[in-house]
Amino acid sequence: WDYMQLMGHTFKDMDRTAAFTHAMLTWANWVDANTDP
């Protein structure tokens, strides 16, 4: 991607590990909120 957006801020570049960690946490929170255990 050319740009990444996080919490209202746009970044030209971002540490890939931090971006992946944030993506996984976002996905995990979505799963917790939208699935029926």
PyMOL Python script that loads the backbone (N, CA, C, O; Angstrom):
from pymol import cmd

cmd.read_pdbstr("""\
ATOM      1  N   TRP A   1       0.834  -1.183   0.000  1.00  0.00           N
ATOM      2  CA  TRP A   1       0.000   0.000   0.000  1.00  0.00           C
ATOM      3  C   TRP A   1       0.876   1.243   0.000  1.00  0.00           C
ATOM      4  O   TRP A   1       2.023   1.220   0.446  1.00  0.00           O
ATOM      5  N   ASP A   2       0.303   2.333  -0.514  1.00  0.00           N
ATOM      6  CA  ASP A   2       1.056   3.586  -0.524  1.00  0.00           C
ATOM      7  C   ASP A   2       0.959   4.305   0.811  1.00  0.00           C
ATOM      8  O   ASP A   2       1.915   4.941   1.255  1.00  0.00           O
ATOM      9  N   TYR A   3      -0.208   4.201   1.451  1.00  0.00           N
ATOM     10  CA  TYR A   3      -0.429   4.896   2.721  1.00  0.00           C
ATOM     11  C   TYR A   3      -1.176   3.983   3.677  1.00  0.00           C
ATOM     12  O   TYR A   3      -1.887   3.070   3.256  1.00  0.00           O
ATOM     13  N   MET A   4      -1.007   4.239   4.970  1.00  0.00           N
ATOM     14  CA  MET A   4      -1.749   3.511   5.996  1.00  0.00           C
ATOM     15  C   MET A   4      -2.402   4.521   6.919  1.00  0.00           C
ATOM     16  O   MET A   4      -1.827   5.572   7.205  1.00  0.00           O
ATOM     17  N   GLN A   5      -3.599   4.208   7.385  1.00  0.00           N
ATOM     18  CA  GLN A   5      -4.296   5.106   8.296  1.00  0.00           C
ATOM     19  C   GLN A   5      -4.547   4.381   9.611  1.00  0.00           C
ATOM     20  O   GLN A   5      -4.996   3.235   9.635  1.00  0.00           O
ATOM     21  N   LEU A   6      -4.242   5.082  10.713  1.00  0.00           N
ATOM     22  CA  LEU A   6      -4.393   4.507  12.038  1.00  0.00           C
ATOM     23  C   LEU A   6      -4.886   5.590  12.973  1.00  0.00           C
ATOM     24  O   LEU A   6      -4.208   6.593  13.196  1.00  0.00           O
ATOM     25  N   MET A   7      -6.078   5.379  13.521  1.00  0.00           N
ATOM     26  CA  MET A   7      -6.666   6.313  14.489  1.00  0.00           C
ATOM     27  C   MET A   7      -6.693   7.761  13.969  1.00  0.00           C
ATOM     28  O   MET A   7      -6.362   8.699  14.695  1.00  0.00           O
ATOM     29  N   GLY A   8      -7.090   7.922  12.708  1.00  0.00           N
ATOM     30  CA  GLY A   8      -7.235   9.256  12.137  1.00  0.00           C
ATOM     31  C   GLY A   8      -5.953   9.876  11.620  1.00  0.00           C
ATOM     32  O   GLY A   8      -5.973  11.007  11.136  1.00  0.00           O
ATOM     33  N   HIS A   9      -4.841   9.169  11.709  1.00  0.00           N
ATOM     34  CA  HIS A   9      -3.562   9.674  11.217  1.00  0.00           C
ATOM     35  C   HIS A   9      -3.142   8.856  10.003  1.00  0.00           C
ATOM     36  O   HIS A   9      -3.284   7.633   9.989  1.00  0.00           O
ATOM     37  N   THR A  10      -2.624   9.538   8.983  1.00  0.00           N
ATOM     38  CA  THR A  10      -2.173   8.872   7.775  1.00  0.00           C
ATOM     39  C   THR A  10      -0.651   8.794   7.781  1.00  0.00           C
ATOM     40  O   THR A  10       0.033   9.777   8.069  1.00  0.00           O
ATOM     41  N   PHE A  11      -0.130   7.611   7.458  1.00  0.00           N
ATOM     42  CA  PHE A  11       1.312   7.380   7.461  1.00  0.00           C
ATOM     43  C   PHE A  11       1.763   6.950   6.073  1.00  0.00           C
ATOM     44  O   PHE A  11       1.109   6.133   5.424  1.00  0.00           O
ATOM     45  N   LYS A  12       2.874   7.498   5.624  1.00  0.00           N
ATOM     46  CA  LYS A  12       3.467   7.067   4.360  1.00  0.00           C
ATOM     47  C   LYS A  12       4.139   5.708   4.554  1.00  0.00           C
ATOM     48  O   LYS A  12       4.120   4.864   3.658  1.00  0.00           O
ATOM     49  N   ASP A  13       4.724   5.508   5.713  1.00  0.00           N
ATOM     50  CA  ASP A  13       5.383   4.247   6.015  1.00  0.00           C
ATOM     51  C   ASP A  13       5.149   3.917   7.485  1.00  0.00           C
ATOM     52  O   ASP A  13       4.921   4.810   8.301  1.00  0.00           O
ATOM     53  N   MET A  14       5.207   2.640   7.814  1.00  0.00           N
ATOM     54  CA  MET A  14       4.972   2.202   9.186  1.00  0.00           C
ATOM     55  C   MET A  14       5.733   0.906   9.397  1.00  0.00           C
ATOM     56  O   MET A  14       5.867   0.106   8.471  1.00  0.00           O
ATOM     57  N   ASP A  15       6.228   0.693  10.594  1.00  0.00           N
ATOM     58  CA  ASP A  15       6.894  -0.561  10.922  1.00  0.00           C
ATOM     59  C   ASP A  15       5.954  -1.717  10.605  1.00  0.00           C
ATOM     60  O   ASP A  15       4.828  -1.759  11.102  1.00  0.00           O
ATOM     61  N   ARG A  16       6.409  -2.651   9.786  1.00  0.00           N
ATOM     62  CA  ARG A  16       5.543  -3.748   9.332  1.00  0.00           C
ATOM     63  C   ARG A  16       5.077  -4.633  10.487  1.00  0.00           C
ATOM     64  O   ARG A  16       3.945  -5.118  10.473  1.00  0.00           O
ATOM     65  N   THR A  17       5.919  -4.846  11.468  1.00  0.00           N
ATOM     66  CA  THR A  17       5.522  -5.661  12.618  1.00  0.00           C
ATOM     67  C   THR A  17       4.433  -4.968  13.417  1.00  0.00           C
ATOM     68  O   THR A  17       3.476  -5.614  13.845  1.00  0.00           O
ATOM     69  N   ALA A  18       4.559  -3.672  13.625  1.00  0.00           N
ATOM     70  CA  ALA A  18       3.539  -2.914  14.354  1.00  0.00           C
ATOM     71  C   ALA A  18       2.228  -2.903  13.573  1.00  0.00           C
ATOM     72  O   ALA A  18       1.156  -3.032  14.163  1.00  0.00           O
ATOM     73  N   ALA A  19       2.303  -2.749  12.253  1.00  0.00           N
ATOM     74  CA  ALA A  19       1.100  -2.754  11.424  1.00  0.00           C
ATOM     75  C   ALA A  19       0.404  -4.113  11.496  1.00  0.00           C
ATOM     76  O   ALA A  19      -0.820  -4.177  11.613  1.00  0.00           O
ATOM     77  N   PHE A  20       1.177  -5.196  11.425  1.00  0.00           N
ATOM     78  CA  PHE A  20       0.602  -6.536  11.499  1.00  0.00           C
ATOM     79  C   PHE A  20      -0.035  -6.779  12.862  1.00  0.00           C
ATOM     80  O   PHE A  20      -1.127  -7.342  12.946  1.00  0.00           O
ATOM     81  N   THR A  21       0.640  -6.359  13.927  1.00  0.00           N
ATOM     82  CA  THR A  21       0.103  -6.514  15.280  1.00  0.00           C
ATOM     83  C   THR A  21      -1.214  -5.771  15.421  1.00  0.00           C
ATOM     84  O   THR A  21      -2.170  -6.310  15.979  1.00  0.00           O
ATOM     85  N   HIS A  22      -1.277  -4.557  14.929  1.00  0.00           N
ATOM     86  CA  HIS A  22      -2.511  -3.773  15.006  1.00  0.00           C
ATOM     87  C   HIS A  22      -3.626  -4.450  14.200  1.00  0.00           C
ATOM     88  O   HIS A  22      -4.774  -4.496  14.642  1.00  0.00           O
ATOM     89  N   ALA A  23      -3.287  -4.968  13.029  1.00  0.00           N
ATOM     90  CA  ALA A  23      -4.281  -5.651  12.198  1.00  0.00           C
ATOM     91  C   ALA A  23      -4.838  -6.883  12.906  1.00  0.00           C
ATOM     92  O   ALA A  23      -6.047  -7.114  12.884  1.00  0.00           O
ATOM     93  N   MET A  24      -3.974  -7.671  13.530  1.00  0.00           N
ATOM     94  CA  MET A  24      -4.421  -8.870  14.235  1.00  0.00           C
ATOM     95  C   MET A  24      -5.290  -8.530  15.441  1.00  0.00           C
ATOM     96  O   MET A  24      -6.278  -9.215  15.707  1.00  0.00           O
ATOM     97  N   LEU A  25      -4.927  -7.476  16.173  1.00  0.00           N
ATOM     98  CA  LEU A  25      -5.750  -7.061  17.315  1.00  0.00           C
ATOM     99  C   LEU A  25      -7.113  -6.553  16.852  1.00  0.00           C
ATOM    100  O   LEU A  25      -8.130  -6.833  17.485  1.00  0.00           O
ATOM    101  N   THR A  26      -7.133  -5.809  15.752  1.00  0.00           N
ATOM    102  CA  THR A  26      -8.395  -5.314  15.197  1.00  0.00           C
ATOM    103  C   THR A  26      -9.285  -6.485  14.789  1.00  0.00           C
ATOM    104  O   THR A  26     -10.475  -6.506  15.103  1.00  0.00           O
ATOM    105  N   TRP A  27      -8.705  -7.457  14.090  1.00  0.00           N
ATOM    106  CA  TRP A  27      -9.459  -8.627  13.653  1.00  0.00           C
ATOM    107  C   TRP A  27      -9.965  -9.429  14.856  1.00  0.00           C
ATOM    108  O   TRP A  27     -11.119  -9.858  14.871  1.00  0.00           O
ATOM    109  N   ALA A  28      -9.115  -9.630  15.857  1.00  0.00           N
ATOM    110  CA  ALA A  28      -9.513 -10.396  17.042  1.00  0.00           C
ATOM    111  C   ALA A  28     -10.656  -9.710  17.783  1.00  0.00           C
ATOM    112  O   ALA A  28     -11.581 -10.377  18.246  1.00  0.00           O
ATOM    113  N   ASN A  29     -10.600  -8.400  17.897  1.00  0.00           N
ATOM    114  CA  ASN A  29     -11.691  -7.659  18.546  1.00  0.00           C
ATOM    115  C   ASN A  29     -12.980  -7.793  17.752  1.00  0.00           C
ATOM    116  O   ASN A  29     -14.057  -7.912  18.337  1.00  0.00           O
ATOM    117  N   TRP A  30     -12.883  -7.774  16.415  1.00  0.00           N
ATOM    118  CA  TRP A  30     -14.074  -7.930  15.580  1.00  0.00           C
ATOM    119  C   TRP A  30     -14.668  -9.329  15.788  1.00  0.00           C
ATOM    120  O   TRP A  30     -15.882  -9.469  15.934  1.00  0.00           O
ATOM    121  N   VAL A  31     -13.825 -10.352  15.802  1.00  0.00           N
ATOM    122  CA  VAL A  31     -14.299 -11.723  16.005  1.00  0.00           C
ATOM    123  C   VAL A  31     -15.000 -11.836  17.354  1.00  0.00           C
ATOM    124  O   VAL A  31     -16.085 -12.411  17.437  1.00  0.00           O
ATOM    125  N   ASP A  32     -14.401 -11.301  18.404  1.00  0.00           N
ATOM    126  CA  ASP A  32     -15.014 -11.353  19.737  1.00  0.00           C
ATOM    127  C   ASP A  32     -16.376 -10.667  19.762  1.00  0.00           C
ATOM    128  O   ASP A  32     -17.297 -11.138  20.429  1.00  0.00           O
ATOM    129  N   ALA A  33     -16.506  -9.562  19.041  1.00  0.00           N
ATOM    130  CA  ALA A  33     -17.746  -8.787  19.067  1.00  0.00           C
ATOM    131  C   ALA A  33     -18.825  -9.345  18.136  1.00  0.00           C
ATOM    132  O   ALA A  33     -20.007  -9.058  18.328  1.00  0.00           O
ATOM    133  N   ASN A  34     -18.438 -10.141  17.126  1.00  0.00           N
ATOM    134  CA  ASN A  34     -19.397 -10.535  16.099  1.00  0.00           C
ATOM    135  C   ASN A  34     -19.626 -12.032  15.960  1.00  0.00           C
ATOM    136  O   ASN A  34     -20.282 -12.466  15.013  1.00  0.00           O
ATOM    137  N   THR A  35     -19.108 -12.817  16.868  1.00  0.00           N
ATOM    138  CA  THR A  35     -19.374 -14.255  16.807  1.00  0.00           C
ATOM    139  C   THR A  35     -20.059 -14.700  18.090  1.00  0.00           C
ATOM    140  O   THR A  35     -19.894 -14.092  19.148  1.00  0.00           O
ATOM    141  N   ASP A  36     -20.817 -15.755  17.973  1.00  0.00           N
ATOM    142  CA  ASP A  36     -21.563 -16.279  19.113  1.00  0.00           C
ATOM    143  C   ASP A  36     -20.835 -17.519  19.633  1.00  0.00           C
ATOM    144  O   ASP A  36     -20.824 -18.554  18.966  1.00  0.00           O
ATOM    145  N   PRO A  37     -20.232 -17.424  20.806  1.00  0.00           N
ATOM    146  CA  PRO A  37     -19.436 -18.560  21.312  1.00  0.00           C
ATOM    147  C   PRO A  37     -20.253 -19.781  21.544  1.00  0.00           C
ATOM    148  O   PRO A  37     -19.722 -20.808  21.966  1.00  0.00           O
TER     149      PRO A  37
END
""", "prot")
cmd.dss("prot")
cmd.show_as("cartoon", "prot")
cmd.util.cbc("prot")
cmd.orient("prot")
